[in-house]
């Protein structure tokens, strides 16, 4: 009988995970400083339910993490950057009393386990949180990870349209599209120090099927939506 493959599972982050998360960040984003224990501790104090890790094997090795907060969307502009949406990464703007939008702060996966469903499980944990809290939606900035390969030949907006229609693959955006997210806008300077994306991200949204109402999507932009999604949400009269 072949050996049983170790399983990946998700759970809420604890303080015991901080060192492993820092090491994971260093492997995924070697150009930037990793999350510090002080920052991660602040996240747990603000919104412990919104912080997750993916662990692998019998030793619970941390192979992924995600972070989120609840915001009142009307307080923000669609083209705000990551610092604005996350209060410079402190999550001090977490507003569970008035907010109905879960905002994705971070999702990272160990490069050695990409393609093994780690990211899927982390997003599923966040979607389950949206459903349990009866929020309207989840939104976040999907880094345009592969845009730098095409920046000489097309604008970021055209790149996103090509990815949405399957003409190009962007490892981050395509993943979110497969997970049921839809693009609302292209944000320049979302992460100004991110050379891989040249600062660009796509604002993506997943609507909670248990709470969604027509006014939640009736006026949203359709430029970056696949035609099948437009037809589904905006049927002909």
N, C-alpha and C positions, 0 to 999 in steps of 0.2 A: 504494500500500500504506500503511495507517495506521501511525503511529509505534508502536514497541514500548513497552508500558507498563513502567516500571521495576519491578523485582522486589524484594520484601521477603525477606530471609533472616535467619536467626539464627546467632549464633556466641557463643563464650565472651567475656566482658568482658575488656578489657585496660586498663591504666592510661591509654592514649591516649584512652579513652572517658569519663574522669571528668568533664571539663568539659561535654561534651555531655549526660551524664546529669544533671548539676546543672541545666543549662538546661531539660531536659525536665521535671524535677521541678517547677521553678518555673512551667511552663505548666500542668501538671496539678493541682498543689496550691499555688495562690498564697497560701493562708493559712498554710502551714507552711514551715519551713526545709528546703531541699533536702539530699539526701545530700551530704556533704562529701568531698573527695578523701581525707582521712584515714580516714573511715569506709569508703569504697569500697575503699581499699587494704587495710584490715583484713579485709574480706570476702574479697578475693582471697588473702590469706595463709592464712586459715582454711580456705576451701573454694572454690578457683578453679573446679572443675567445676560448681558450683551457681550460678554467676553468668553471666547471658546478656544480650546486647543484640540487638535487631532493627534491622537497618540497611536503608536504602532508597536505590536509585539507584546510579549509577556512583561517586558520592562517598562511599558508605557513611554516609549521614546517619543518626544514631541516632534512631529513631522509637519505640523501646520498650525496656524493660529488665525483667528479673526477677531475683530473688534468693531463695536457699533455703539451708537447712541440714538436717542429719540429726539427729534427736533420738530418744531412748528415750522412747516415749510414756508408759510407766508412771511416769515421774518428774513428770508434769504432771497437772493437773486439767483436765477438758474445758472449764471455764469460766474458765481463766486468760486474761489479756489479752495483747496483742501484746508488751508489754515482757517479760513472763515467758517467752513462747515464743521470743523472739529475744535474750534477755539485753540488753534495752534497745537493740536494734539492732546490737549488737557481734558477734553470732553466736559469742560465746565459749563457749556451751553446745553447740556442734557436737560430736556424739558418734558418729563413724562406726564405732567399735569395738563399741558395744553397741546402737546405734539401728537401727531398721528402718523409720522413717517420715521421708520427705522433707517438711519443713515449708516452705510458701510464705511468704516474708517480704514480698515486694513483687512486684506486676505492674503496670506503668504503660504506657500507650500514648499517643502524641501525639494530641491531640484532632483534628487535621486529617486523621488517617488511621484514626480509629475506624471499624469496619465494613469494613475492608480485609484482615482476617485476621491482623493483627499479633499480637493477643492469643492467637489460636489457635496461631500458630507458637511463641510463647513457652511456652505450656503444653505443646505437643507436645515441645519440647526438654526440659522438666522430666520429662514422662512417660517419654521415652526414657532419661533419666538413671536414673529409678526402675527401669526394666527392666534396664538395663545393670548396675546395682549390685545387682540382685536384692533390692531393698527390697520390703516388703509393701504399701506404700501411699504416697499423698501426701495431706497434709491442709493446711488453711490457713483463715484467716478471710476470708470474702467480705463486704466492706463492704456494708451495706444502703443503697446509694447513694440510693435514691428513697423511703426510708421516711419522711423528713420531710414528704412530700406527704400521707401518710396517718396520721400519728401522732395526730392529733386524733380520728380515728374508729375506730382499732383498735390493739390491742397488737402489739408486735413479733412475738410468736409467731404470732398470727393472720395477720399480714402475710406472714410466711415461708410459711405453709401455703398462702395464696392464690397466692403466686408459684410454689411447687412445682406446684400444680395448674393453672397457666396462667391464672388469673383476673386476675392483675396481672403487670406487667413491672417487674423491678428490673434496671437495666442491668448491674450487676455479678453479682448472684446468678443471674439468668436466663442470662447468658453461661456461668457455671460449670456450670449444669445442662445446657446444650446440649453442653458439653464432657465430659459423662459423670460429673460429680461429683454426690454426694448429700449432703443436709443431715443432720448428726447432732445439732446443738443450736443454739440462739440465745444468743449471748454478749452480755450487757449490759456496757457500759464497756470494750469491746475496744480502742477508740481514744478516750480520754476527750476529746481536743481536736478531734475531728472533728465539726463542727457539721452537716455534710451528712447524716451517718448518725445523729446524736444519740448516738454512741458504740456503736451496735449493729453486730454482724456475725453471719453464720451460719458455724458451723464446718462445712466441707465436706470430703469425702473422695473420693478416687479409688483403687480397689483395683487392684493390679498383676495382670492376668489370668494372668501366668506363675507367680506364687507364691502366689496367694490360696488359702486353705483355709477350711473352714467356720467354724473357731473365730475367724477374723479378723472375722467379721460376725455370728456367731450371737447375741450378746448386745447388739448395738448398738441404740440407740433407733430406733423406727420411726415416731414421731409425724410427722416431717417428710419421710418418704420417700413418693414417689408410689406409689400402690397397685400399679402394674405392677412396680416395683422390689421391693416387699415380697413380692409373689407369686413373683418370680424367685428371691429369696434365702431366702424362708421358705415353701417349697411346703407345701400341706396334707398332713397325714399320712394 
